[in-house]
Amino acid sequence: MPRRSRRQAAVRASSRLRDYYSGVTPGVPSRRRHASEDSTYSGGDSNVHKPTARNTGRFQVLNPDKKRQNKVIKHLEKPVVPPEKDEQLKVTNIDFREIGNRLAHHTDEFEKQVLIVRRGQLFDIGLDLNRPYSQAKDKIILEFRIGKYPKPSKGTLIKVTLGKEQLTTDKWGAKVQQTKGNFVGISVMAPANAIVGKFDFYVQTEHEGTKFRTAKDDKNAVIVLFNPWCRDDQVYIDDKAKLNEYVMNETGFIYVGNKRKIRGRPWNFGQFDDPVLDASLYLLDRARMAYTSRWNPINITRVLTAQINSLDDDGVLVGNWSGDYDDGVEPWVWNGSVKILEQFLKTKESVQYGQCWVFSGVTTSVLRCLGIPARSVTNFGSAHDTDSNLTVDYHFDDKDEPIEDLNNDSIWNFHVWNECWMARPDLPAGYGGWQAFDSTPQETSEGQYCCGPASLNAIKNGHVYYGYDTKFIFAEVNADRIYWRVPEDGDDWEQLRVEKYSVGCHISTKMVGSDEREDITHLYKHPEGTELERVAVREAVEHGNRPGTYVDRSIPEDVTFSIDTDDDVDIGEDFSVRVKLTNQSDQERYVTMYLTAQAMYYTGVSLGKFWNQRFTVRLTPNGDGEVKGRIDADLYVPRLVDQGGIKFFLMGHVRETQHLLNIVHGEVEGRIDADLYVPRLVDQGGIKFFLMDGEVEGRIDADLYVPRLVDQGGIKFFLMGHVRETQQSFAGQHDFRLGVPDLTLKVSDKDRIINIGQEVHVNVSFKNPINTALTKSAFYFEGPGLTADDKVIHHKDIGPRETATAVVKLKPKKKGKRKLMVSFTSKQLQQVCGECVLDIV
């Protein structure tokens, strides 16, 4: 283009731009602006001043007379204003709806003020936003984090996007329940196998490429617990009364004494008190338990049995059976678990001291707190087998003196451990339900002082090869006590006597919904002396460290059997079950059998037997036999549960190849009343023996035994005998426990109606039963939902036969029936307890 044409084009462009910003419409005639009207010019002669650039608002217009600038015209178009974007979605407040969620999840009794939910069950949260939520444009992501370095691959970092699909118990999920203005109501599901523990909670939003995430806040935490109300949880238990007892009940009884004198000791489990939940979760952390294992109640139970005792990991309690407790608290002083766990959580040091019932009480508290159904169980006449041969052995020399370095086994008057309820998917079907485990340190298991869980069904039937520690617990409840004579040269040991029925008596726990004692021995062993019980003992011993204890030769297994049922049986139809037997020997065989049928959950937990039958079969040499039983639908249909499962158990015995010798033995029991021995005391005290028509009677001076009694007031007698003419030898032992008085508790008349926060006075009294003054006396008390400035009342010395009184002052902080437990201890007398129920309105 010629230079002149380019200049003219620039002028025209400049003119158009000037007209645009001056409001002149293109194509519409307008008055030509005179140069004198332009502030750039001072006259009409263009040569008077050189052209200069002028400012036209935001844009600079170049004078065409300036050659070097007229080639570039900037911003010829009108600037485009971008459209307004939707505002970023932000969370202004999180409402955890604690009241409603905690009621629905049975966590409303927890004193800790945080959202506590149970896995496998929906819970609700509400989000306040800065603007309304659009499901089409906005994305809301809920984030749950647990542990120091959470990862999605470990299940410790969970991100849940808000969706519309149905929520199920097998995975994390969230869906919108309600939208109103700037509020969104959300339902969340933690799966039935979720990790148990404290999760940090965050909310993230996304909108058109922008993101927002809530900041870390300790108040924004969600604690997830086991859910025994959820049928998909491994700890599910389908019984409302049992749930109320084994999860929700904050108090109970732990049984002490011996098999002839059983006494319930009140205990405050206090699983909902403020420090217990933090302490329970802390125990899992200090054990360095992998978060990937914290979904499994089997693993958690096993870890806690090690953490409750202090032997190898400085856990909660130091065990002490020495009688010297000067640098700590005597075990019988404790009335409950709360103070123990509170002290441990605060100091991070093991609490001194505990014995078996204290270990068990604390363990029950922790498991109930985490949501695992649990109870304390007492075994009277409890064996401690130290060498895993599943018998309790006593060794004597040729002079009938005990050989102490061989007598390491023992039988306790009583021992308290725990049971928890869960399915056992790691074992064959039928071994779920109650599992025994023990926090009292006795023997190591896999290098640690822990024990269990062991299936009660495995213990009962002698299946000691199933984990965990089933051998040890079987011996505790069903070991035979064997007396041996060991010659000086150590060869040809002589078995003096076998006591088959002295171990595992009156196994006890608190009855559901009652303060009565329930005997659950039948859950651990078949009736004493029956063939089934003897078969279980032999089965167990054959898997111990000395399998030849009961037999001098191997037992031939020449009879085989199988169980079969009808094919394709529908629910509601009658059906048959058959046992087929084959005699593979050339001799006749007699077989006795016991067949039972049990309804069963699909998890393998038995609901209990509904049918049983005993059979005796004669098998000819190399012959076959068949036993058939018919089961009517009316019998099994009412007992079926979810998957309609039925399990059959068969126990058998071949008479010719395994003779069972059942010896019913007598045991002498004596009661020594004060009226008998007090009038006959001699000057120096002691024991005198009198022979009266073949009966030996011993009189014991109270002044002799009272100073020697320790905490449980137990006395044990040993007896060794030998008949000269026949060379018969026999051995035996006998134990009993002296009784102690109970405390009397009475609410003062003015406190008949008790309100929350109102101080209430409870009068406590008891009478000293011995002829010795009680020194260093004190009353200790506690109860769930009850507070006091000090929970110990020191008392002056209490004279012989004198009545002592004290006034307990406390303030209730929860409504409902609350139990107060009080114990008294002194240097001379312990284990004096009492309780009362306060009705708070």
C-alpha positions in Angstrom: 0.0 0.0 0.0 1.4 3.5 -0.8 2.6 5.5 2.1 -0.2 8.1 1.6 -2.9 5.4 1.6 -1.5 3.9 4.8 -1.6 7.3 6.4 -5.2 7.9 5.3 -6.2 4.6 6.7 -4.6 5.4 10.1 -6.5 8.7 10.2 -9.8 7.0 9.4 -9.2 4.4 12.1 -8.3 7.1 14.6 -11.4 9.0 13.7 -13.6 6.0 14.2 -12.1 5.3 17.6 -12.6 8.9 18.7 -16.1 8.8 17.5 -16.8 5.6 19.4 -15.7 7.0 22.7 -17.3 10.3 22.1 -20.7 8.7 21.6 -21.0 9.2 17.8 -22.9 6.5 16.1 -21.2 5.1 13.0 -23.1 6.0 9.8 -25.0 8.9 11.4 -24.0 12.4 10.1 -22.4 14.6 12.8 -21.0 18.0 13.0 -17.3 18.1 12.0 -15.4 19.1 15.0 -13.4 22.3 14.5 -9.8 22.2 15.5 -10.3 25.1 17.8 -12.6 23.0 19.9 -10.0 20.4 20.5 -7.9 21.0 23.6 -4.9 19.6 21.6 -4.9 22.6 19.3 -4.4 26.3 20.0 -5.3 27.5 16.5 -6.4 26.3 13.1 -2.9 26.1 11.6 -1.7 22.5 11.9 1.9 23.7 11.7 1.7 25.7 14.9 2.1 22.7 17.1 3.3 19.2 16.3 0.7 16.5 16.7 0.9 14.8 20.1 -0.8 11.8 21.6 -4.0 12.5 23.5 -5.6 10.4 26.3 -9.1 9.2 25.5 -9.9 7.5 28.8 -8.4 4.0 29.0 -7.0 4.0 25.6 -4.2 6.0 24.0 -4.9 7.4 20.5 -1.8 8.1 18.3 -1.7 11.2 16.2 -1.3 10.1 12.5 1.4 12.8 12.1 3.7 10.8 14.3 5.2 8.3 11.8 6.7 5.8 14.2 3.5 5.3 16.3 0.8 5.4 13.7 1.6 1.9 12.7 0.2 0.4 15.9 -3.3 1.0 17.2 -3.9 -0.6 20.6 -7.2 -1.8 22.0 -9.4 -1.1 19.0 -12.2 -3.3 20.4 -14.4 -2.6 23.3 -13.1 -4.5 26.4 -15.1 -7.7 27.2 -16.1 -8.0 30.9 -16.0 -11.7 32.0 -19.4 -13.1 33.3 -19.6 -13.5 37.1 -18.7 -17.1 38.4 -20.8 -18.9 41.0 -19.4 -18.3 44.5 -17.0 -21.0 45.9 -18.9 -23.4 48.2 -17.6 -23.2 51.8 -18.6 -24.9 55.1 -19.3 -22.4 57.8 -20.3 -24.9 60.5 -20.5 -28.7 61.2 -23.4 -30.0 63.3 -22.7 -33.5 64.5 -26.2 -33.9 65.9 -24.7 -35.6 69.0 -27.9 -36.0 71.0 -29.8 -37.8 68.3 -26.9 -39.9 67.1 -25.8 -40.9 70.5 -29.3 -42.0 71.5 -29.6 -44.1 68.3 -26.2 -45.6 68.7 -26.5 -46.4 72.4 -23.6 -44.1 73.3 -25.6 -41.4 75.1 -24.3 -42.6 78.5 -20.7 -41.6 77.6 -19.6 -38.5 79.6 -17.1 -37.6 76.9 -18.6 -34.8 74.7 -17.8 -35.9 71.2 -19.6 -37.7 68.5 -19.4 -41.4 69.4 -21.0 -43.8 66.9 -21.1 -47.6 66.3 -20.0 -49.1 63.0 -22.5 -50.7 60.6 -25.2 -48.1 61.5 -26.2 -44.8 59.9 -25.4 -41.5 61.6 -26.4 -38.0 60.6 -24.4 -34.8 60.3 -25.5 -31.3 59.2 -23.4 -28.8 57.2 -24.1 -25.0 57.2 -22.8 -23.5 53.9 -22.2 -20.0 52.6 -24.8 -20.6 49.8 -27.2 -23.2 48.7 -25.8 -26.6 47.7 -26.2 -27.7 44.0 -26.0 -31.4 43.5 -25.4 -30.8 39.8 -22.5 -28.3 40.1 -21.1 -28.9 43.6 -19.2 -31.9 45.1 -18.9 -32.5 48.8 -16.4 -35.0 50.1 -16.3 -36.2 53.7 -12.8 -37.2 54.9 -12.0 -39.5 57.9 -8.4 -39.8 59.0 -6.9 -42.0 61.7 -3.3 -42.4 62.7 -0.2 -40.4 62.1 0.3 -41.2 58.4 -3.1 -42.1 57.1 -3.3 -43.9 53.7 -6.2 -45.0 51.6 -4.5 -48.4 51.0 -4.4 -49.0 54.8 -8.0 -48.0 55.3 -6.8 -45.1 57.6 -7.7 -42.4 55.1 -11.3 -42.5 53.9 -12.8 -40.1 51.4 -16.5 -40.4 50.9 -18.2 -38.4 48.1 -21.8 -37.4 48.7 -23.9 -39.6 46.5 -27.4 -40.9 45.9 -26.9 -44.6 46.1 -28.3 -46.8 48.9 -25.9 -47.0 51.9 -24.9 -50.6 52.9 -22.9 -51.9 55.9 -20.1 -53.3 53.8 -18.5 -50.0 52.8 -18.2 -46.3 53.8 -20.9 -44.1 52.2 -22.7 -40.8 52.5 -25.9 -39.4 50.9 -28.0 -36.3 51.1 -31.0 -36.5 53.3 -32.2 -32.9 53.3 -31.4 -29.6 51.8 -32.9 -26.3 53.0 -31.5 -23.0 52.1 -27.8 -23.0 53.0 -28.2 -26.2 55.0 -27.4 -29.8 54.0 -28.4 -32.9 56.1 -26.2 -35.9 55.4 -26.5 -39.6 56.4 -23.2 -41.4 56.8 -22.4 -45.1 57.0 -19.3 -46.6 58.6 -19.0 -50.2 57.5 -19.5 -53.1 60.0 -15.8 -53.9 59.8 -14.5 -50.3 60.1 -11.4 -49.6 62.1 -12.3 -48.8 65.7 -10.9 -45.6 67.1 -10.9 -41.8 66.9 -11.0 -40.3 63.4 -10.3 -36.7 62.6 -13.0 -35.3 60.4 -12.8 -32.9 57.5 -15.2 -31.6 54.7 -13.9 -30.8 51.3 -15.9 -29.0 48.6 -15.2 -28.7 44.8 -16.9 -26.3 42.4 -15.7 -25.6 38.8 -12.1 -26.3 39.6 -12.0 -24.5 43.0 -11.6 -26.4 46.2 -12.3 -25.7 49.9 -11.3 -27.8 52.9 -12.2 -27.3 56.6 -9.2 -26.7 58.9 -8.1 -29.2 61.6 -10.1 -28.9 64.7 -9.9 -31.3 67.7 -13.7 -30.8 68.2 -14.3 -32.2 64.7 -13.7 -35.8 65.7 -15.7 -39.0 65.3 -15.1 -42.0 67.5 -16.2 -45.3 65.9 -16.9 -48.3 68.2 -17.9 -52.0 67.7 -21.6 -52.5 67.2 -23.1 -55.6 68.9 -26.6 -54.4 67.7 -25.5 -54.8 64.0 -26.0 -58.3 62.6 -23.0 -57.7 60.2 -20.6 -56.9 63.0 -18.4 -59.7 64.3 -19.6 -59.0 67.9 -23.3 -59.1 67.0 -25.5 -60.6 69.7 -29.2 -61.1 69.1 -30.5 -60.6 72.6 -31.6 -57.3 74.0 -31.3 -58.4 77.6 -27.8 -59.6 77.0 -26.9 -56.3 75.3 -28.2 -54.4 78.3 -26.1 -56.5 80.6 -22.9 -57.1 78.8 -22.5 -53.7 77.0 -24.6 -51.2 78.8 -24.5 -52.2 82.5 -22.0 -50.1 84.4 -22.0 -52.2 87.6 -22.0 -55.9 88.5 -20.5 -58.6 90.7 -17.3 -60.4 90.7 -17.4 -63.7 92.6 -14.7 -64.6 95.1 -14.3 -67.2 97.8 -14.1 -71.0 97.2 -16.5 -73.6 95.8 -18.1 -74.1 99.2 -18.5 -70.4 100.1 -19.1 -68.2 97.1 -19.5 -64.5 97.6 -20.3 -61.7 95.2 -18.1 -58.6 95.3 -19.7 -55.4 93.8 -17.7 -53.8 91.1 -18.1 -50.5 89.3 -17.1 -51.1 85.6 -17.9 -47.4 84.8 -17.3 -47.9 81.1 -19.0 -44.6 80.2 -17.1 -42.4 82.7 -15.0 -39.7 81.1 -11.4 -41.2 81.4 -12.3 -44.8 80.4 -12.8 -44.2 76.7 -9.6 -42.2 76.3 -7.7 -44.8 78.3 -9.1 -47.7 76.3 -8.0 -46.1 73.0 -4.7 -45.1 74.5 -4.0 -48.8 75.3 -4.3 -49.7 71.6 -2.0 -46.8 70.7 0.7 -47.6 73.3 0.7 -51.2 72.2 1.6 -49.9 68.7 -1.2 -52.0 67.3 -1.5 -51.7 63.6 -4.6 -49.8 62.5 -5.2 -52.4 59.9 -5.9 -54.9 62.8 -8.1 -52.6 64.8 -11.3 -53.7 63.1 -10.9 -57.2 64.4 -12.2 -58.0 67.9 -10.0 -61.1 68.1 -6.9 -59.0 67.7 -8.0 -56.3 70.0 -9.0 -58.7 72.7 -5.6 -60.4 72.6 -3.7 -57.1 72.6 -5.7 -55.9 75.6 -5.0 -59.0 77.7 -1.3 -58.0 77.4 -1.9 -54.3 78.0 -3.9 -54.7 81.2 -1.0 -56.3 83.0 2.5 -54.7 83.4 4.9 -57.6 83.2 6.4 -57.1 79.8 5.0 -53.9 78.6 4.3 -51.6 81.6 0.6 -52.0 81.2 -2.2 -50.8 83.5 -1.8 -52.9 86.6 1.0 -54.5 88.6 0.1 -57.9 90.0 1.1 -58.6 93.6 0.4 -61.7 95.6 3.2 -61.2 98.1 1.2 -59.6 100.9 3.5 -56.6 100.9 1.6 -53.6 99.5 3.2 -50.7 101.4 4.3 -48.9 98.2 0.9 -49.1 96.6 -2.8 -49.9 97.1 -3.9 -53.2 98.5 -5.8 -55.1 95.7 -9.0 -55.5 97.8 -9.3 -51.7 98.3 -10.5 -51.2 94.7 -14.2 -51.0 94.1 -14.1 -50.5 90.4 -12.0 -49.7 87.3 -12.5 -46.0 86.9 -9.9 -44.7 89.3 -7.4 -47.3 88.1 -7.7 -46.2 84.4 -7.8 -42.6 85.3 -4.6 -42.8 87.3 -2.9 -44.8 84.5 -4.0 -42.4 81.8 -2.8 -39.4 83.8 0.6 -40.7 85.0 1.3 -43.2 82.1 2.7 -45.5 84.8 1.4 -48.9 86.0 -0.9 -48.8 88.9 0.0 -50.7 92.1 -1.6 -53.3 92.8 -4.0 -55.8 91.5 -4.9 -59.4 91.7 -7.1 -61.5 89.4 -10.5 -60.0 90.1 -9.0 -56.5 89.6 -7.4 -57.4 86.3 -10.8 -58.9 85.2 -12.8 -55.9 86.3 -10.6 -53.5 84.4 -10.7 -55.7 81.3 -14.5 -55.9 81.4 -14.6 -52.1 81.6 -12.4 -51.6 78.6 -14.2 -54.1 76.3 -17.7 -52.8 77.2 -16.4 -49.3 76.5 -15.2 -50.3 73.0 -18.5 -52.1 72.3 -17.5 -55.7 72.7 -19.9 -57.7 74.9 -17.9 -58.9 77.9 -18.3 -60.3 81.4 -16.2 -61.3 84.4 -16.2 -65.0 85.1 -14.9 -66.9 88.2 -13.6 -70.4 88.2 -13.6 -72.1 91.6 -10.9 -74.7 92.1 -8.9 -73.2 89.2 -5.8 -75.2 88.0 -2.6 -73.5 87.0 -0.8 -75.9 84.7 2.8 -74.8 84.2 4.1 -77.5 81.9 1.2 -77.8 79.4 0.6 -81.5 80.1 -3.0 -80.6 81.0 -2.9 -82.2 84.4 -2.0 -80.8 87.9 0.7 -82.9 89.4 1.8 -83.3 93.0 5.0 -85.2 93.7 6.0 -87.0 96.9 9.1 -88.9 97.9 9.3 -92.3 99.6 8.6 -90.6 102.9 5.4 -89.0 101.7 7.1 -85.6 101.8 6.3 -83.2 98.9 9.1 -82.6 96.4 8.8 -78.8 96.2 11.0 -78.3 93.1 8.7 -80.6 91.1 5.4 -79.2 92.5 5.1 -76.2 90.2 1.4 -76.7 89.4 -1.2 -75.4 91.7 -5.0 -75.1 92.2 -6.3 -71.7 93.2 -9.3 -71.3 95.4 -10.7 -69.2 92.7 -9.5 -67.4 89.6 -11.3 -64.6 87.7 -10.9 -64.1 84.0 -13.1 -62.7 81.2 -15.4 -63.8 78.4 -16.3 -61.8 75.3 -18.9 -62.6 72.6 -17.9 -62.7 69.0 -17.8 -64.8 65.9 -14.6 -66.7 65.1 -14.2 -66.7 61.3 -10.6 -67.9 61.9 -11.9 -71.2 63.3 -14.3 -73.9 61.8 -18.0 -73.1 62.1 -19.5 -73.6 65.5 -16.7 -72.1 67.6 -18.1 -68.6 67.8 -20.0 -67.2 70.8 -18.4 -66.8 74.2 -14.6 -66.7 74.2 -12.5 -67.0 77.3 -9.4 -64.8 77.8 -7.3 -63.7 80.8 -5.4 -60.5 81.6 -3.9 -61.9 84.8 -0.2 -62.7 84.0 0.4 -66.4 84.6 2.2 -67.9 81.6 3.5 -66.4 78.3 1.8 -66.9 75.0 3.7 -66.2 71.8 6.3 -64.4 74.0 3.9 -62.1 75.9 1.9 -62.3 79.1 -1.5 -62.6 77.4 -4.1 -65.4 77.2 -6.9 -66.1 74.7 -9.4 -65.7 73.3 -10.3 -69.3 73.3 -13.7 -70.7 72.2 -15.7 -72.2 75.0 -17.0 -74.9 72.6 -13.4 -75.9 71.9 -12.6 -75.9 75.6 -15.6 -78.0 76.4 -14.8 -80.7 73.9 -11.1 -80.9 74.4 -10.2 -79.3 71.1 -7.2 -77.7 72.5 -5.4 -77.4 69.1 -7.6 -74.3 68.2 -6.3 -70.9 69.2 -5.7 -69.1 71.4 -4.3 -70.7 74.6 -7.1 -73.3 74.7 -4.8 -75.8 76.3 -4.1 -73.5 79.3 -7.7 -72.6 79.9 -8.9 -76.2 79.4 -6.5 -77.2 82.2 -7.9 -74.5 84.4 -11.4 -75.9 84.3 -11.0 -79.6 83.6 -7.5 -80.9 84.5 -7.2 -84.0 86.6 -5.2 -83.7 89.8 -2.7 -86.5 89.9 -0.6 -87.6 92.9 2.7 -89.2 92.2 5.3 -91.1 94.3 8.8 -90.5 92.9 11.5 -93.0 94.1 14.8 -91.6 95.1 16.4 -92.9 91.9 13.7 -91.1 89.9 12.6 -94.2 88.0 9.2 -96.0 87.9 7.0 -93.2 89.2 3.9 -94.6 91.0 0.5 -93.0 90.4 -1.1 -92.8 93.8 -4.4 -91.2 93.0 -6.3 -89.4 90.3 -8.9 -86.8 91.3 -11.1 -86.2 88.4 -13.6 -83.8 89.8 -11.8 -81.3 92.0 -11.0 -78.7 89.3 -13.4 -76.3 87.6 -16.3 -76.0 90.0 -19.3 -73.6 90.0 -17.9 -71.4 87.2 -19.9 -68.2 87.9 -20.9 -64.9 86.5 -23.6 -62.4 87.2 -27.0 -63.4 85.9 -28.5 -61.3 83.1 -30.9 -58.6 84.4 -30.5 -59.8 88.0 -28.0 -59.5 90.9 -28.1 -63.3 91.3 -25.2 -65.6 90.5 -25.4 -67.8 87.3 -23.5 -71.1 87.2 -22.1 -71.5 83.7 -20.0 -74.6 84.3 -21.9 -76.5 81.6 -20.5 -74.1 79.0 -16.9 -75.2 79.8 -17.3 -78.9 80.4 -19.7 -81.8 80.0 -21.2 -83.1 83.3 -18.4 -84.6 85.5 -17.9 -88.3 85.2 -19.9 -88.7 82.0 -18.3 -90.4 79.0 -18.4 -87.2 77.1 -16.4 -85.4 79.8 -13.8 -88.2 80.0 -13.5 -88.3 76.2 -12.8 -84.5 76.2 -10.2 -84.9 78.9 -8.4 -87.7 77.0 -8.7 -85.7 73.7 -7.0 -82.7 75.3 -4.3 -84.6 77.1 -3.3 -86.4 73.9 -2.4 -83.0 72.5 -0.5 -81.9 75.7 3.2 -82.3 76.5 2.6 -85.8 78.1 0.1 -87.6 75.9 0.6 -91.0 77.5 -0.7 -90.0 80.9 -3.8 -92.2 80.8 -2.8 -95.1 78.6 0.0 -97.6 78.6 -0.4 -98.4 74.9 -1.7 -96.7 71.8 -5.4 -96.8 71.2 -6.4 -98.6 67.9 -8.7 -96.5 65.7 -10.5 -99.4 64.0 -14.0 -97.9 63.9 -14.8 -95.2 61.4 -17.9 -93.0 61.1 -19.5 -90.4 58.9 -22.6 -88.1 59.3 -25.1 -87.6 56.5 -28.5 -85.9 56.0 -31.2 -85.9 53.4 -30.5 -83.8 50.2 -32.4 -80.7 49.2 -34.3 -80.2 52.4 -36.4 -77.0 52.4 -37.2 -75.1 55.6 -40.4 -76.5 57.0 -39.7 -80.1 55.9 -38.9 -83.0 58.2 -35.6 -84.6 57.6 -33.3 -87.4 58.8 -29.7 -87.5 60.0 -27.7 -90.7 59.7 -24.4 -91.9 61.3 -22.6 -94.7 59.4 -20.1 -96.8 61.3 -17.6 -99.4 60.0 -15.7 -101.9 62.1 -12.4 -102.5 60.5 -11.3 -105.1 63.1 -11.9 -108.8 63.3 -13.4 -108.5 66.8 -16.8 -107.4 68.0 -17.1 -103.7 69.0 -19.7 -101.9 71.2 -20.0 -98.1 70.5 -21.8 -95.5 72.5 -22.5 -92.2 70.9 -24.1 -88.8 71.8 -25.5 -86.8 68.9 -26.7 -83.2 69.2 -28.2 -80.6 66.8 -27.8 -76.8 67.3 -29.2 -73.9 65.4 -26.5 -71.6 64.2 -25.9 -68.1 62.9 -24.2 -67.8 59.6 -21.2 -66.4 61.4 -20.8 -69.8 63.1 -22.1 -68.7 66.5 -24.3 -71.4 68.0 -27.8 -70.6 69.4 -27.8 -73.7 71.5 -28.9 -77.3 71.0 -32.5 -78.2 70.3 -32.2 -82.0 69.7 -30.0 -84.7 71.1 -29.9 -88.5 71.1 -27.8 -91.2 72.7 -27.1 -94.5 70.9 -25.4 -97.8 71.6 -24.4 -99.9 68.6 -23.0 -103.4 68.4 -20.7 -103.9 65.4 -19.9 -107.4 64.2 -16.3 -108.1 63.1 -15.6 -106.2 59.9 -19.2 -105.2 59.9 -21.2 -102.0 59.2 -23.9 -100.3 61.2 -26.1 -97.3 60.7 -28.0 -95.1 63.3 -30.8 -92.9 62.0 -32.6 -90.0 63.7 -35.6 -88.1 62.4 -36.1 -84.4 63.1 -39.6 -82.9 62.7 -40.0 -79.4 61.3 -42.0 -78.3 64.3 -38.9 -78.9 66.4 -36.3 -77.0 64.4 -38.2 -74.2 62.6 -38.9 -72.1 65.6 -35.2 -72.2 66.5 -33.7 -71.2 63.1 -31.8 -68.0 62.7 -30.9 -65.8 59.7 -29.3 -68.4 57.4 -31.2 -71.4 58.5 -28.1 -73.3 59.6 -28.0 -76.5 61.7 -24.9 -78.1 63.0 -24.5 -81.7 64.3 -22.0 -82.8 66.9 -21.1 -86.4 67.5 -19.2 -87.8 70.4 -18.5 -91.6 70.4 -16.8 -94.2 72.5 -15.6 -97.7 71.7 -15.9 -99.9 74.7 -13.3 -102.5 73.9 -10.5 -100.2 72.8 -10.9 -97.4 75.3 -12.2 -98.4 78.7 -13.3 -95.4 80.7 -12.8 -95.8 84.4 -15.0 -93.5 86.4 -14.2 -93.5 90.1 -16.6 -91.5 92.3 -14.5 -90.3 95.2 -15.6 -88.9 98.5 -14.3 -85.6 99.9 -14.4 -84.8 103.6 -15.7 -81.3 104.4 -15.6 -79.9 107.9 -17.2 -76.7 109.4 -15.5 -75.3 112.4 -17.7 -72.9 114.3 -16.5 -70.4 116.8 -18.8 -71.9 119.4 -16.9 -75.2 119.0 -13.4 -74.0 119.3 -13.6 -70.9 121.5 -14.6 -72.7 124.7 -11.8 -75.3 124.2 -8.9 -73.0 123.6 -5.7 -73.9 125.4 -3.2 -71.5 126.8 -0.8 -71.5 123.9 -3.4 -72.0 121.2 -2.5 -74.4 118.4 -4.0 -77.7 117.1 -4.9 -80.8 119.1 -6.0 -84.0 117.6 -8.4 -86.5 119.1 -9.2 -90.0 117.9 -12.9 -90.8 118.2 -14.2 -94.2 116.7 -12.1 -94.0 113.6 -12.7 -90.3 113.0 -9.9 -87.8 113.4 -10.9 -84.4 114.6 -8.6 -81.3 114.8 -9.4 -78.3 116.9 -7.9 -75.0 115.8 -7.3 -72.0 118.0 -8.5 -68.8 116.5 -5.5 -67.0 118.0 -3.3 -69.3 116.0 -4.9 -68.8 112.5 -6.2 -65.2 112.7 -2.8 -63.5 112.6 -1.8 -65.7 109.7 -4.9 -65.1 107.5 -4.4 -63.1 104.3 -6.8 -61.2 102.1 -9.3 -63.9 101.1 -9.3 -65.7 104.5 -8.7 -69.1 103.0 -7.3 -72.2 104.6 -6.2 -75.4 102.9 -5.6 -78.9 104.3 -3.4 -81.6 102.8 -3.6 -85.2 103.7 -1.3 -88.1 102.8 -2.0 -91.6 104.1 -0.6 -95.2 103.9 -2.2 -98.5 105.0 0.5 -100.7 106.5 -1.1 -104.1 105.9 -2.2 -103.6 102.4 0.4 -101.0 101.2 -2.4 -98.8 100.0 -1.5 -95.2 99.6 -3.8 -92.2 99.2 -3.6 -88.4 99.1 -6.0 -85.6 99.2 -6.5 -81.9 100.0 -9.3 -79.7 101.3 -9.8 -76.0 101.4 -12.4 -73.6 102.8 -12.8 -69.9 103.2 -13.8 -68.0 106.3 -16.7 -65.6 106.0 -16.6 -61.9 106.6 -19.5 -59.5 107.5 -21.2 -57.3 105.0 -21.4 -53.5 105.2 -24.8 -52.0 105.9 -25.7 -49.0 103.7 -28.7 -46.8 104.4 -29.8 -43.5 102.8 -30.7 -40.8 105.3 -34.4 -40.1 105.6 -34.0 -36.5 104.2 -32.5 -37.9 101.0 -35.4 -40.2 100.0 -35.9 -38.1 96.8 -32.5 -37.3 95.2 -32.0 -34.7 92.5 -29.1 -34.3 90.2 -26.5 -32.1 91.8 -28.0 -32.5 95.3 -25.7 -33.7 98.0 -26.8 -37.0 99.4 -25.7 -38.7 102.6 -25.4 -42.5 102.9 -24.8 -44.0 106.3 -22.4 -47.0 106.4 -21.8 -49.4 109.3 -20.5 -52.8 110.3 -19.5 -54.7 113.4 -15.9 -55.9 114.0 -16.3 -59.7 114.3 -13.0 -60.6 115.9 -11.5 -60.1 119.3 -8.8 -57.9 118.0 -8.8 -54.1 117.4 -8.9 -53.1 113.7 -6.1 -50.6 112.9 -5.4 -48.5 109.8 -9.1 -48.6 108.9 -10.7 -46.9 106.0 -13.9 -46.9 103.8 -13.5 -46.6 100.1 -16.5 -45.9 97.8 -17.4 -45.1 94.1 -20.2 -45.5 91.7 -21.1 -44.6 88.1 -22.6 -41.1 87.8 -21.7 -40.2 91.4 -19.1 -37.6 92.3 -17.4 -36.8 95.6 -14.6 -34.5 96.8 -12.8 -37.5 98.2 -13.6 -41.2 97.8 -11.9 -42.5 101.0 -12.9 -42.0 104.6 -10.2 -42.8 107.2 -11.5 -44.2 110.5 -10.0 -44.5 113.9 -9.1 -47.9 115.3 -12.2 -50.2 115.8 -12.2 -52.2 119.1 -13.1 -55.9 119.4 -16.8 -56.5 118.6 -17.3 -52.7 118.2 -19.6 -51.2 115.6 -18.0 -48.7 113.2 -20.0 -46.0 111.2 -19.2 -43.5 108.5 -21.2 -41.1 106.3 -20.5 -41.0 102.6 -21.3 -37.7 101.0 -21.7 -37.4 97.2 -23.5 -35.6 94.4 -25.2 -37.5 91.5 -24.5 -36.2 88.0 -26.8 -38.6 86.0 -30.4 -39.6 86.3 -31.7 -43.1 86.8 -30.8 -45.9 89.2 -27.2 -45.5 90.3 -25.3 -48.0 92.4 -23.0 -47.0 95.2 -20.3 -49.5 96.2 -18.4 -49.3 99.5 -15.5 -51.4 100.8 -13.8 -51.5 104.2 -10.2 -52.5 104.8 -7.9 -52.6 107.8 -4.6 -54.3 108.6 -6.4 -57.2 110.3 -9.6 -57.5 108.2 -10.3 -57.0 104.5 -12.8 -57.8 101.8 -15.7 -56.2 103.7 -18.1 -54.8 101.1 -21.6 -53.4 100.6 -23.8 -51.6 98.1 -27.0 -49.7 97.7 -29.0 -48.3 94.8 -29.8 -44.6 94.6 -32.8 -43.4 92.5 -31.8 -40.1 90.9 -34.6 -37.9 89.4 
